[in-house]
Amino acid sequence: MRSYIFLWLLFLASGVSFVTCGSFPTNEVWALTTFKEAIFEDPHLVFSNWNALDADPCEWSGVTCNQKREHVTKINISGSNFKGFLPPEMGQLTYLKELNLHDNNLIGIIPKELGMLKFLEVLDLGKNQLTGPIPQELGNLSRVMKINLQSNVLTGRVPPELGNLKNLQELRLDRNKLQGTVPADSSSTFTSKIHGMYASRSNLTGLCRSSQLKVVNFSYNFLVGSIPKCLHYLPNASFQGNCLEVKEAKQRPTGQCGALPSRSQQAPSPKHRPAENVEKHQKASKPSWILVLEVVTGITVGSLFLVALLTALQRYNSKSAIIIPWKKSGSDKEHMEIYIDSELLKDVTRFSRQELEVACEDFSNIIGSSPDGFVYKGTMKGGPEIAVISLCIKEEHWTGYLELYFQREVADLARLNHENIGKLLGYCRESTPFTRMLVFEYASNGTLYEHMHYGEGSQLSWTRRMRIILGIAQGLKYLHTEIDPPFSISELNSNAVYLKEDFSPKLVDFESWKTILARSEKNSSSVGNNGAICLLPNSVEKRHLDIQGNIHAFGILLLEIISGRPSFCKDRGCLIDWAKDYLESPEAMSCIMDPEIKHFKLDDLKVLCEVINLCIDPDFSKRPSMQDVSLMLESKIDTSVSVELKSSLAWAELALSS
């Protein structure tokens, strides 16, 4: 019996060993999954098949494994326009040979952990929005042959450790904000040979040690000093647009180079040292009370300078950095500091919670609510009426990813400027108590939904409804075609249309909170959008992907405006299903008209039905753009007041035609 049990245990152990050896390294899968989590916009859905439950990532988009499918050897996702940042876990892809994320919208810093990729041969992070310094740890990439960091917003100095890369053939650092000198021994007298091979490599420093360099580009930075002799073989274009002391390559105007070190700040020459000795001798001979006074004065000035320096550093850190919890431990204390674009919200007004509390009467004036948040009405002191959206989420569920997305959402809304788009006035972000709010201008006449379905439809005459429709169409045309990148309303319906006193419409994207909450760790449901795409959790919706969804929703909204029926009713079902037969039969148009409308124009109704049919076409390719829709409506619909006077017999005309 014992021998049987022993053999059984041995079989189980061998089975477990077999499974373990055949499975993909969990640390590599974790690194890739973490990278996906750090992407907050994916317009081309590149990461849609990066499934954390799939233990084999070799079939994931942009991922290549070795022949035995044991390790990830290549990640190539260039030109995909995704937005996000690089997590330090990327350093766990030990066998990675190529990392190509060229031409995307990566932000944040380059993690120093990339220096752990000892097999890496190609590192291409060019044409992104990366900030911060170039990590000196990249000097540990002993096998790397190409480094491309061009067209970012990198600052600091060029690390001299890059000179340790003996196999480096191509180095592109152009179009950044790098400062300092080119890290190479400019005083060496050796001569360069073709392809960057040098006669002697002894006593060389910095890039002079990189004997294989063939292509180097430092152009359009803020580098100072002179071009090292060991790099004279490079074309002048490699150094242009800097602050270098050269005549061969065109440099920046002096005004752009800032205050360069003056001669008084440079190391003194040997011939000046005797004068320093004389000065020291004179100081030594001063009376003791003068020396004491100088010491006290020096300590005082030094203390004041130190306080000022610490204060400045504190302010800088509070403005330019956020804390990103890359992975949460049991104590929730493991954090990574990620620098983002400090200019992101510089032009957006930041309100204090106290200001908004006073304006909204202690947040007692609630005009809307949902499980996601509250909407308050308020009046700024000496200013306009406002609508304040407050997000309902606990601080412990608010991660660094959500904070970054919140800031991006604020910046995205702040760029909108059109008479038919609700204007974002600012935001509120405070820690105690935890607060995240958006502040919009208030449209005093309520929502279109309220007027349509709460007994106030009589106020909406035919002409007024036509003007509302044209205003909505013009607003969507602006969002879809007149700004770059395009913008779409998260949930376009009659609740998203606010009316001013003159009934002119304002589109307000109050539902943008839902896309933020969809990223909460608690949320495990899919994020859907009417008529457009459905995205899985942790994937990211790009606003311009939903333009087709907006066009579809606009068709439903037109139908709601002319019929007076809600887009969906529990008793009647979907409005489109109800109206489909009437829309396809001009003779039956009278059946979709709102009984509240007493006067209308038959030709306008025909145009609207035609537009509705085009917008709700199941084939996306057949749907018109909002530019085409707007042009069609503006050219064929008359919004003058005289229309209603001329159409008193419209019902009779319609009855006769049917």
C-alpha positions as CSV (number, residue, x, y, z in Angstrom):
1,M,0.0,0.0,0.0
2,R,2.8,2.4,0.9
3,S,4.6,1.7,-2.3
4,Y,1.4,2.4,-4.2
5,I,1.0,5.7,-2.5
6,F,4.6,6.6,-3.1
7,L,4.3,5.8,-6.9
8,W,1.1,7.9,-7.0
9,L,2.8,10.9,-5.4
10,L,5.7,10.5,-7.7
11,F,3.3,10.5,-10.7
12,L,1.6,13.6,-9.5
13,A,5.0,15.4,-8.9
14,S,6.2,14.5,-12.4
15,G,2.9,15.7,-13.8
16,V,3.2,19.1,-12.0
17,S,6.8,19.3,-13.2
18,F,5.7,18.7,-16.8
19,V,3.0,21.3,-16.7
20,T,5.3,23.9,-15.1
21,C,8.0,23.3,-17.6
22,G,5.6,23.6,-20.5
23,S,3.9,26.8,-19.3
24,F,4.8,30.3,-20.3
25,P,6.8,32.3,-17.7
26,T,4.3,34.0,-15.5
27,N,6.5,37.1,-15.0
28,E,6.5,37.8,-18.7
29,V,2.7,37.4,-18.9
30,W,2.4,39.7,-15.9
31,A,4.7,42.3,-17.5
32,L,2.6,42.3,-20.7
33,T,-0.7,42.5,-18.8
34,T,0.6,45.4,-16.7
35,F,1.6,47.2,-19.9
36,K,-1.9,46.8,-21.2
37,E,-3.3,48.1,-17.9
38,A,-1.1,51.2,-18.4
39,I,-2.7,52.0,-21.8
40,F,-5.7,54.3,-21.4
41,E,-6.6,54.9,-25.1
42,D,-6.5,52.3,-27.8
43,P,-8.1,53.6,-31.0
44,H,-7.2,50.7,-33.2
45,L,-7.9,48.1,-30.5
46,V,-4.4,46.7,-30.7
47,F,-4.7,45.4,-27.1
48,S,-8.2,43.9,-27.5
49,N,-6.8,40.3,-27.6
50,W,-4.3,40.7,-24.8
51,N,-6.3,38.5,-22.5
52,A,-4.8,38.1,-19.0
53,L,-6.5,34.7,-18.7
54,D,-4.5,33.4,-21.7
55,A,-1.3,32.0,-20.4
56,D,0.2,32.0,-23.9
57,P,0.7,35.6,-25.2
58,C,2.5,34.5,-28.4
59,E,-0.7,35.2,-30.4
60,W,-1.3,38.6,-29.0
61,S,-1.2,41.5,-31.4
62,G,2.4,42.9,-31.8
63,V,4.0,40.1,-29.7
64,T,6.5,37.7,-31.1
65,C,8.0,34.7,-29.2
66,N,10.9,32.5,-29.9
67,Q,10.6,29.3,-31.9
68,K,9.9,27.1,-28.9
69,R,7.3,29.6,-27.7
70,E,9.0,29.9,-24.3
71,H,9.7,33.6,-24.2
72,V,8.7,37.0,-25.6
73,T,11.4,38.2,-28.0
74,K,9.7,41.1,-29.8
75,I,7.1,43.7,-29.2
76,N,6.3,45.8,-32.3
77,I,3.3,48.1,-31.9
78,S,4.3,51.2,-33.9
79,G,2.0,53.8,-35.4
80,S,-1.0,52.7,-33.4
81,N,-1.8,56.0,-31.8
82,F,-2.5,54.5,-28.4
83,K,-2.0,56.5,-25.2
84,G,-0.5,55.4,-21.9
85,F,2.8,54.9,-20.2
86,L,5.5,52.3,-19.8
87,P,5.4,50.3,-16.5
88,P,8.6,49.2,-14.8
89,E,7.5,45.6,-15.1
90,M,8.6,45.8,-18.8
91,G,12.1,45.0,-17.3
92,Q,10.9,41.5,-16.6
93,L,10.8,40.6,-20.3
94,T,14.3,39.2,-19.9
95,Y,14.6,37.7,-23.4
96,L,13.2,40.7,-25.3
97,K,15.3,41.6,-28.3
98,E,13.2,44.3,-29.8
99,L,10.9,46.9,-28.2
100,N,9.3,49.1,-31.0
101,L,6.6,51.5,-29.8
102,H,7.4,54.2,-32.3
103,D,4.8,56.9,-33.2
104,N,2.3,56.5,-30.5
105,N,1.3,58.8,-27.6
106,L,3.2,57.3,-24.6
107,I,3.6,59.7,-21.7
108,G,5.4,59.6,-18.4
109,I,9.1,58.7,-18.0
110,I,11.2,56.0,-19.5
111,P,11.5,53.4,-16.7
112,K,15.0,52.6,-15.6
113,E,14.1,48.9,-15.5
114,L,14.5,48.8,-19.3
115,G,18.2,48.7,-18.5
116,M,17.6,45.1,-17.3
117,L,16.8,43.8,-20.8
118,K,20.3,42.3,-21.4
119,F,19.3,40.7,-24.8
120,L,17.7,43.9,-26.2
121,E,19.0,44.9,-29.6
122,V,16.4,47.5,-30.7
123,L,14.8,50.1,-28.5
124,D,12.5,52.5,-30.5
125,L,10.4,54.9,-28.4
126,G,10.6,57.7,-30.9
127,K,7.7,60.0,-31.7
128,N,5.8,59.8,-28.4
129,Q,5.3,62.3,-25.5
130,L,7.8,60.8,-23.0
131,T,9.2,63.2,-20.4
132,G,11.9,63.2,-17.8
133,P,15.5,62.2,-18.1
134,I,17.1,59.4,-20.2
135,P,17.9,56.7,-17.6
136,Q,21.6,56.1,-17.2
137,E,20.7,52.4,-16.8
138,L,20.2,52.2,-20.6
139,G,24.0,52.0,-20.6
140,N,23.6,48.4,-19.4
141,L,22.0,47.3,-22.6
142,S,25.2,45.5,-23.8
143,R,23.7,44.0,-27.0
144,V,21.7,47.0,-28.2
145,M,22.4,48.2,-31.7
146,K,19.7,50.9,-32.1
147,I,18.3,53.4,-29.7
148,N,15.6,55.8,-31.0
149,L,14.2,58.4,-28.6
150,Q,13.6,61.2,-31.0
151,S,10.6,63.5,-31.0
152,N,9.7,63.3,-27.3
153,V,9.9,65.8,-24.5
154,L,13.0,64.3,-22.7
155,T,15.0,66.6,-20.5
156,G,18.2,66.5,-18.6
157,R,21.6,65.5,-19.9
158,V,22.7,62.8,-22.4
159,P,23.9,60.0,-20.1
160,P,27.7,59.3,-20.6
161,E,26.9,55.7,-19.8
162,L,25.6,55.3,-23.3
163,G,29.3,55.2,-24.2
164,N,29.4,51.7,-22.6
165,L,27.3,50.3,-25.5
166,K,30.0,48.7,-27.6
167,N,27.5,47.4,-30.2
168,L,25.5,50.6,-30.6
169,Q,25.3,51.6,-34.3
170,E,22.4,54.1,-34.3
171,L,21.5,56.7,-31.7
172,R,18.7,59.2,-32.4
173,L,18.0,61.7,-29.6
174,D,16.9,64.7,-31.8
175,R,13.8,66.9,-31.2
176,N,13.8,66.7,-27.4
177,K,14.7,69.2,-24.7
178,L,18.1,67.8,-23.7
179,Q,20.7,70.1,-22.2
180,G,24.3,69.9,-21.2
181,T,27.2,68.9,-23.4
182,V,27.6,66.0,-25.7
183,P,29.1,63.2,-23.5
184,A,32.4,62.6,-25.3
185,D,36.0,63.4,-24.7
186,S,36.3,66.5,-27.0
187,S,40.0,66.9,-26.1
188,S,41.2,63.6,-27.5
189,T,43.4,64.0,-30.6
190,F,42.8,60.6,-32.2
191,T,41.4,60.6,-35.8
192,S,38.2,59.0,-36.9
193,K,38.0,56.4,-39.6
194,I,35.1,55.5,-41.9
195,H,32.0,54.1,-40.3
196,G,33.0,55.5,-36.9
197,M,36.0,53.1,-36.3
198,Y,38.8,54.7,-34.4
199,A,42.5,54.3,-34.5
200,S,42.8,54.1,-30.7
201,R,40.2,53.6,-28.0
202,S,42.4,54.0,-25.0
203,N,41.5,56.8,-22.5
204,L,38.2,57.5,-24.3
205,T,35.1,58.6,-22.5
206,G,31.4,58.9,-23.2
207,L,30.3,58.3,-26.8
208,C,33.9,58.2,-27.9
209,R,34.0,54.6,-26.6
210,S,31.2,53.6,-29.0
211,S,33.3,52.4,-31.9
212,Q,30.4,51.1,-34.0
213,L,28.4,54.3,-34.1
214,K,27.3,55.0,-37.7
215,V,24.2,57.2,-37.3
216,V,23.9,59.8,-34.5
217,N,21.4,62.7,-34.3
218,F,21.4,65.3,-31.5
219,S,19.6,68.0,-33.5
220,Y,17.0,70.4,-32.1
221,N,17.8,70.1,-28.4
222,F,19.5,72.6,-26.1
223,L,23.0,71.1,-26.0
224,V,25.9,73.4,-25.3
225,G,29.7,73.3,-25.7
226,S,31.5,72.1,-28.8
227,I,31.2,69.0,-31.0
228,P,33.7,66.3,-29.8
229,K,36.5,65.6,-32.2
230,C,35.6,61.9,-32.1
231,L,32.2,62.7,-33.7
232,H,33.4,65.1,-36.4
233,Y,32.8,62.4,-39.0
234,L,29.0,62.9,-38.5
235,P,27.2,65.3,-40.8
236,N,26.5,68.9,-39.5
237,A,22.8,68.2,-39.6
238,S,23.3,65.9,-36.7
239,F,24.0,68.9,-34.4
240,Q,21.9,71.7,-35.8
241,G,19.2,73.5,-33.8
242,N,21.2,73.4,-30.5
243,C,23.2,76.0,-28.5
244,L,26.6,74.6,-29.5
245,E,29.6,76.8,-30.2
246,V,30.0,75.8,-33.8
247,K,29.8,77.6,-37.1
248,E,29.3,74.6,-39.4
249,A,25.8,73.7,-38.2
250,K,23.0,76.3,-37.8
251,Q,22.2,76.8,-34.1
252,R,19.3,78.3,-32.1
253,P,19.0,82.0,-31.6
254,T,20.7,83.1,-28.4
255,G,17.4,84.1,-26.9
256,Q,16.2,80.5,-27.0
257,C,19.3,79.1,-25.3
258,G,18.7,80.8,-22.0
259,A,21.4,81.9,-19.6
260,L,24.6,80.0,-20.4
261,P,27.3,79.7,-17.8
262,S,29.3,82.9,-17.7
263,R,33.1,83.0,-17.5
264,S,32.9,83.9,-13.8
265,Q,31.2,80.5,-13.2
266,Q,33.8,78.6,-15.1
267,A,36.8,76.9,-13.4
268,P,39.6,79.5,-13.0
269,S,42.8,79.2,-15.1
270,P,46.1,78.4,-13.3
271,K,47.3,82.0,-13.8
272,H,44.5,83.3,-11.6
273,R,45.3,81.0,-8.7
274,P,48.1,83.2,-7.1
275,A,45.5,86.0,-6.8
276,E,43.2,83.6,-5.0
277,N,46.0,82.8,-2.6
278,V,46.6,86.5,-1.9
279,E,42.9,86.9,-1.2
280,K,42.9,84.0,1.2
281,H,45.9,85.4,3.0
282,Q,44.1,88.8,3.3
283,K,41.0,87.1,4.7
284,A,43.1,85.2,7.2
285,S,44.5,88.5,8.5
286,K,41.1,90.0,9.2
287,P,40.0,90.7,12.8
288,S,38.2,87.9,14.6
289,W,34.9,89.8,15.0
290,I,34.6,90.3,11.3
291,L,35.1,86.6,10.7
292,V,32.4,85.8,13.2
293,L,30.0,88.3,11.5
294,E,30.8,86.7,8.2
295,V,30.1,83.2,9.5
296,V,26.8,84.2,11.1
297,T,25.7,86.1,7.9
298,G,26.7,83.1,5.8
299,I,24.7,80.7,7.9
300,T,21.7,82.9,7.8
301,V,21.8,83.4,4.1
302,G,22.4,79.7,3.6
303,S,19.4,78.7,5.7
304,L,17.1,81.1,3.8
305,F,18.4,79.7,0.5
306,L,17.8,76.1,1.7
307,V,14.2,76.9,2.9
308,A,13.5,78.6,-0.5
309,L,15.0,75.6,-2.4
310,L,12.9,73.0,-0.4
311,T,9.8,75.1,-0.9
312,A,10.4,75.3,-4.7
313,L,11.1,71.5,-4.9
314,Q,7.9,70.8,-3.0
315,R,5.8,72.9,-5.3
316,Y,7.4,71.4,-8.3
317,N,6.8,67.9,-7.2
318,S,3.2,68.6,-6.4
319,K,2.6,70.0,-9.9
320,S,4.5,67.7,-12.1
321,A,4.1,64.3,-10.6
322,I,1.4,61.8,-9.6
323,I,1.6,58.6,-7.7
324,I,0.9,55.5,-9.8
325,P,0.2,52.3,-7.9
326,W,1.6,49.9,-10.4
327,K,0.8,46.9,-8.3
328,K,-0.9,46.8,-5.0
329,S,0.5,44.8,-2.1
330,G,-1.4,43.8,1.0
331,S,-0.4,47.0,2.7
332,D,-1.0,49.0,-0.4
333,K,2.3,50.9,0.0
334,E,4.1,49.9,-3.1
335,H,4.0,53.0,-5.4
336,M,6.0,54.3,-8.3
337,E,6.3,58.0,-9.0
338,I,5.5,58.8,-12.6
339,Y,6.0,62.2,-14.1
340,I,3.4,63.4,-16.5
341,D,3.0,66.5,-18.6
342,S,2.8,69.3,-16.1
343,E,1.4,71.5,-18.8
344,L,-1.6,69.4,-19.3
345,L,-4.1,71.4,-17.2
346,K,-2.2,74.7,-17.0
347,D,-4.9,76.6,-19.0
348,V,-7.9,75.0,-17.1
349,T,-9.3,76.8,-14.1
350,R,-9.0,74.8,-10.8
351,F,-11.7,75.5,-8.3
352,S,-11.5,74.7,-4.6
353,R,-14.1,72.6,-3.0
354,Q,-14.9,75.5,-0.7
355,E,-15.7,77.7,-3.7
356,L,-18.0,75.2,-5.2
357,E,-19.6,74.4,-1.8
358,V,-20.5,78.1,-1.3
359,A,-21.7,78.4,-4.9
360,C,-24.0,75.3,-4.7
361,E,-25.4,76.2,-1.2
362,D,-23.5,73.5,0.7
363,F,-24.2,71.1,-2.2
364,S,-27.9,71.1,-1.3
365,N,-29.1,72.1,-4.7
366,I,-29.2,68.7,-6.5
367,I,-30.5,68.8,-10.0
368,G,-29.5,65.3,-11.0
369,S,-28.2,62.1,-9.6
370,S,-27.2,58.5,-10.6
371,P,-25.2,55.7,-9.0
372,D,-22.1,57.3,-10.6
373,G,-22.4,60.9,-9.2
374,F,-24.5,64.0,-8.4
375,V,-25.1,67.1,-10.4
376,Y,-25.5,70.3,-8.5
377,K,-26.6,73.8,-9.6
378,G,-24.8,76.8,-8.3
379,T,-23.9,80.4,-8.9
380,M,-20.4,81.7,-8.7
381,K,-19.9,84.9,-6.7
382,G,-20.2,87.7,-9.3
383,G,-20.1,85.1,-12.0
384,P,-22.2,82.7,-14.1
385,E,-24.6,79.9,-13.1
386,I,-22.8,76.6,-13.0
387,A,-23.5,72.9,-13.1
388,V,-21.2,70.8,-11.0
389,I,-20.7,67.1,-11.5
390,S,-19.3,65.2,-8.5
391,L,-18.0,61.7,-8.9
392,C,-19.1,59.1,-6.5
393,I,-16.2,56.8,-5.7
394,K,-14.3,56.0,-2.6
395,E,-10.7,57.1,-2.3
396,E,-9.4,53.6,-1.8
397,H,-10.7,52.7,-5.2
398,W,-9.1,55.7,-6.9
399,T,-5.9,54.5,-8.5
400,G,-3.2,56.4,-10.2
401,Y,-4.5,55.2,-13.5
402,L,-7.9,56.8,-12.8
403,E,-6.2,60.0,-11.8
404,L,-4.3,60.1,-15.0
405,Y,-7.4,59.4,-17.0
406,F,-9.4,62.1,-15.1
407,Q,-6.8,64.7,-16.0
408,R,-6.9,63.6,-19.6
409,E,-10.6,63.8,-19.6
410,V,-10.6,67.3,-18.2
411,A,-8.0,68.4,-20.8
412,D,-10.1,66.8,-23.6
413,L,-13.3,68.6,-22.5
414,A,-11.5,71.9,-21.9
415,R,-10.5,72.2,-25.6
416,L,-14.1,72.3,-26.8
417,N,-15.4,75.7,-27.8
418,H,-18.6,76.0,-29.8
419,E,-21.9,77.7,-29.3
420,N,-23.8,74.4,-29.2
421,I,-21.4,72.6,-26.9
422,G,-21.6,73.0,-23.1
423,K,-18.4,74.8,-22.0
424,L,-16.2,73.3,-19.3
425,L,-15.4,76.1,-16.9
426,G,-12.9,74.1,-14.7
427,Y,-12.5,71.2,-12.3
428,C,-11.9,70.5,-8.6
429,R,-9.3,68.0,-7.3
430,E,-8.8,67.7,-3.6
431,S,-7.6,65.0,-1.2
432,T,-9.4,66.0,2.0
433,P,-12.2,65.3,1.7
434,F,-11.6,63.2,-1.5
435,T,-13.1,65.3,-4.3
436,R,-13.2,65.0,-8.1
437,M,-15.6,67.4,-9.8
438,L,-16.2,69.0,-13.2
439,V,-17.7,72.5,-13.5
440,F,-19.8,73.3,-16.6
441,E,-21.7,76.4,-17.6
442,Y,-25.4,76.0,-16.7
443,A,-28.1,76.0,-19.3
444,S,-31.1,77.4,-17.4
445,N,-33.9,75.8,-19.3
446,G,-33.3,72.2,-18.3
447,T,-32.8,69.2,-20.6
448,L,-34.6,68.4,-23.9
449,Y,-35.8,65.2,-22.2
450,E,-37.6,67.1,-19.5
451,H,-39.4,69.3,-22.1
452,M,-40.3,66.3,-24.3
453,H,-41.6,63.9,-21.6
454,Y,-42.7,65.9,-18.6
455,G,-45.7,67.8,-19.9
456,E,-43.8,70.7,-21.4
457,G,-43.8,69.5,-25.0
458,S,-46.3,72.3,-25.9
459,Q,-43.5,74.8,-25.5
460,L,-41.6,73.1,-28.3
461,S,-43.2,74.3,-31.5
462,W,-42.2,72.8,-34.9
463,T,-39.9,75.8,-35.6
464,R,-38.3,75.6,-32.2
465,R,-37.7,71.8,-32.6
466,M,-36.2,72.4,-36.1
467,R,-33.8,75.0,-34.5
468,I,-32.9,72.5,-31.8
469,I,-32.2,69.8,-34.4
470,L,-30.0,72.2,-36.5
471,G,-28.1,73.3,-33.3
472,I,-27.4,69.7,-32.3
473,A,-26.3,68.8,-35.9
474,Q,-23.9,71.8,-36.0
475,G,-22.5,70.9,-32.6
476,L,-21.8,67.3,-33.7
477,K,-20.3,68.5,-36.9
478,Y,-17.9,70.6,-34.9
479,L,-17.0,67.7,-32.6
480,H,-16.5,65.2,-35.4
481,T,-14.8,67.3,-38.2
482,E,-13.6,70.6,-36.9
483,I,-11.3,69.6,-34.1
484,D,-8.3,67.2,-34.0
485,P,-8.5,64.7,-32.6
486,P,-12.3,64.3,-33.0
487,F,-14.6,64.1,-30.0
488,S,-17.8,62.2,-29.5
489,I,-20.5,62.4,-26.8
490,S,-20.4,59.3,-24.6
491,E,-24.2,58.9,-24.5
492,L,-26.0,61.1,-27.0
493,N,-29.6,61.3,-26.1
494,S,-32.2,63.9,-25.1
495,N,-30.7,64.0,-21.6
496,A,-27.4,65.2,-23.0
497,V,-29.1,68.2,-24.7
498,Y,-29.4,71.2,-22.4
499,L,-31.5,74.2,-23.4
500,K,-30.8,77.9,-22.8
501,E,-33.4,80.5,-22.2
502,D,-33.9,81.0,-25.9
503,F,-34.1,77.1,-26.4
504,S,-30.8,77.0,-28.2
505,P,-29.2,73.5,-27.5
506,K,-26.0,72.8,-25.7
507,L,-24.5,69.3,-25.9
508,V,-23.0,68.3,-22.5
509,D,-21.0,65.1,-22.0
510,F,-22.0,64.5,-18.4
511,E,-21.7,60.7,-18.9
512,S,-17.9,60.9,-19.3
513,W,-17.7,59.9,-15.7
514,K,-18.9,56.4,-16.7
515,T,-15.8,55.9,-18.8
516,I,-13.7,56.8,-15.8
517,L,-15.6,54.6,-13.4
518,A,-15.3,51.7,-15.9
519,R,-11.7,51.7,-15.0
520,S,-12.4,51.2,-11.3
521,E,-11.1,47.9,-9.9
522,K,-14.6,47.2,-8.7
523,N,-16.1,47.4,-12.2
524,S,-16.2,44.0,-13.9
525,S,-18.9,44.7,-16.5
526,S,-18.5,45.5,-20.1
527,V,-18.8,49.1,-21.3
528,G,-21.3,49.4,-24.2
529,N,-22.3,52.2,-26.4
530,N,-25.5,52.5,-28.4
531,G,-25.0,51.7,-32.0
532,A,-21.2,51.6,-31.9
533,I,-18.7,49.3,-30.2
534,C,-18.7,47.2,-27.0
535,L,-15.4,47.2,-25.1
536,L,-14.2,44.7,-22.5
537,P,-13.0,45.9,-19.1
538,N,-9.5,47.4,-19.0
539,S,-9.6,48.1,-22.7
540,V,-9.8,51.7,-23.7
541,E,-12.3,53.5,-25.9
542,K,-11.0,56.2,-28.2
543,R,-13.6,58.9,-28.7
544,H,-13.3,59.1,-32.4
545,L,-14.1,55.4,-32.7
546,D,-17.6,56.3,-31.5
547,I,-18.4,58.8,-34.2
548,Q,-20.5,56.2,-35.9
549,G,-22.3,55.6,-32.7
550,N,-23.1,59.3,-32.4
551,I,-24.5,59.4,-35.9
552,H,-26.7,56.4,-35.1
553,A,-27.8,58.1,-31.8
554,F,-28.5,61.4,-33.7
555,G,-31.0,59.5,-35.9
556,I,-32.8,58.2,-32.9
557,L,-32.8,61.6,-31.3
558,L,-34.4,63.1,-34.4
559,L,-37.1,60.5,-34.2
560,E,-37.7,61.3,-30.5
561,I,-37.9,65.0,-31.2
562,I,-40.6,64.7,-33.9
563,S,-42.5,61.9,-32.3
564,G,-42.5,63.0,-28.7
565,R,-41.8,59.4,-27.6
566,P,-38.8,58.3,-25.5
567,S,-36.1,56.3,-27.3
568,F,-37.0,53.3,-25.2
569,C,-40.1,52.5,-23.2
570,K,-40.7,49.4,-21.1
571,D,-44.2,49.1,-22.5
572,R,-43.6,50.1,-26.1
573,G,-40.1,48.8,-26.6
574,C,-37.4,50.4,-28.8
575,L,-38.5,53.6,-30.7
576,I,-36.8,52.5,-33.9
577,D,-38.6,49.2,-34.0
578,W,-41.9,51.0,-33.5
579,A,-41.2,53.6,-36.2
580,K,-39.5,51.5,-38.8
581,D,-42.5,50.7,-40.9
582,Y,-43.7,54.3,-40.9
583,L,-40.3,55.7,-41.9
584,E,-40.2,53.4,-44.9
585,S,-43.7,54.5,-46.1
586,P,-44.1,58.2,-46.8
587,E,-47.9,57.7,-46.8
588,A,-47.8,56.7,-43.1
589,M,-45.7,59.6,-41.8
590,S,-48.5,61.0,-39.9
591,C,-48.3,58.1,-37.4
592,I,-44.9,59.3,-36.0
593,M,-45.9,62.9,-35.5
594,D,-46.1,64.2,-31.9
595,P,-49.8,65.2,-31.2
596,E,-48.4,68.3,-29.4
597,I,-47.3,69.7,-32.7
598,K,-50.2,71.7,-34.2
599,H,-48.4,73.3,-37.2
600,F,-45.6,71.9,-39.3
601,K,-44.2,71.7,-42.8
602,L,-44.6,68.4,-44.7
603,D,-41.4,68.9,-46.7
604,D,-39.4,69.3,-43.5
605,L,-40.9,66.0,-42.2
606,K,-39.9,64.2,-45.4
607,V,-36.3,65.5,-45.1
608,L,-36.1,64.4,-41.4
609,C,-37.4,60.9,-42.2
610,E,-34.8,60.6,-44.9
611,V,-32.0,61.7,-42.6
612,I,-33.2,59.3,-39.9
613,N,-33.1,56.4,-42.3
614,L,-29.6,57.3,-43.3
615,C,-28.3,57.6,-39.8
616,I,-29.7,54.4,-38.5
617,D,-28.6,52.3,-41.4
618,P,-27.1,49.0,-40.0
619,D,-24.3,49.3,-42.6
620,F,-21.8,51.9,-41.1
621,S,-20.4,52.6,-44.5
622,K,-23.7,53.9,-45.8
623,R,-24.2,56.3,-42.9
624,P,-23.5,60.0,-43.8
625,S,-21.0,62.1,-41.9
626,M,-22.4,64.8,-39.6
627,Q,-21.0,67.4,-42.1
628,D,-23.2,65.9,-44.8
629,V,-26.2,65.7,-42.4
630,S,-25.7,69.3,-41.2
631,L,-25.5,70.5,-44.8
632,M,-28.7,68.6,-45.8
633,L,-30.7,69.9,-42.9
634,E,-29.5,73.5,-43.3
635,S,-30.2,73.6,-47.0
636,K,-33.7,72.0,-46.9
637,I,-35.3,73.0,-43.6
638,D,-36.8,76.5,-43.1
639,T,-36.6,77.7,-39.5
640,S,-38.3,81.1,-40.0
641,V,-41.3,81.9,-37.8
642,S,-43.5,82.4,-40.9
643,V,-43.3,78.6,-41.5
644,E,-45.8,78.0,-38.8
645,L,-48.2,80.6,-40.1
646,K,-48.1,79.1,-43.6
647,S,-48.6,75.5,-42.4
648,S,-51.9,75.7,-40.6
649,L,-53.4,73.4,-43.2
650,A,-50.5,70.9,-43.0
651,W,-52.5,68.3,-41.1
652,A,-55.2,68.4,-43.8
653,E,-52.6,68.2,-46.5
654,L,-51.0,65.2,-44.9
655,A,-54.4,63.5,-44.3
656,L,-55.3,63.9,-48.0
657,S,-51.9,62.5,-49.1
658,S,-52.4,59.4,-47.0
